[in-house]
Amino acid sequence: MENKKLTVLAVFTGKIGMGDKIENELKALIGPTRKETGCIEYRLHRSKDNPDNFMFYETWISKGDLDKHLKTEHLTTIGARANTLCASSPTVTFWEEYA
């Protein structure tokens, strides 16, 4: 997987009524992340069914670039605050484009 583009779906399940606070926290990640080496796409989505839930759609040049992203200060900093805003840890799945 190292030499192939990698797509990531990260789903955040917010605590009831925390949607606006979660949105602000996640939006703060967009600018710095899009400037990272290897970031092709980094888009935040909000659920139409539940406004407390969010999803990042990300595309990275390689898994190595994603691994570097996961260690950045802006991402690790939000991890501590996420416990107060989210009902659980994010669900993260990894995808490779085939067609």
GICOR-V265960 format. One record per residue. N is the residue number from 1. SS is DSSP state (2 for helix, 1 for strand, 0 for the rest). Layout:
N_SS / N_SS
This chain:
1_0 / 2_0 / 3_0 / 4_0 / 5_0 / 6_1 / 7_1 / 8_1 / 9_1 / 10_1 / 11_1 / 12_1 / 13_1 / 14_1 / 15_0 / 16_0 / 17_0 / 18_0 / 19_2 / 20_2 / 21_2 / 22_2 / 23_2 / 24_2 / 25_2 / 26_2 / 27_2 / 28_2 / 29_2 / 30_2 / 31_2 / 32_2 / 33_2 / 34_2 / 35_0 / 36_0 / 37_0 / 38_0 / 39_1 / 40_1 / 41_1 / 42_1 / 43_1 / 44_1 / 45_1 / 46_1 / 47_0 / 48_0 / 49_0 / 50_0 / 51_0 / 52_0 / 53_1 / 54_1 / 55_1 / 56_1 / 57_1 / 58_1 / 59_1 / 60_1 / 61_0 / 62_0 / 63_2 / 64_2 / 65_2 / 66_2 / 67_2 / 68_2 / 69_2 / 70_2 / 71_0 / 72_0 / 73_2 / 74_2 / 75_2 / 76_2 / 77_2 / 78_2 / 79_2 / 80_2 / 81_2 / 82_2 / 83_2 / 84_2 / 85_2 / 86_1 / 87_0 / 88_0 / 89_0 / 90_0 / 91_1 / 92_1 / 93_1 / 94_1 / 95_1 / 96_0 / 97_0 / 98_0 / 99_0
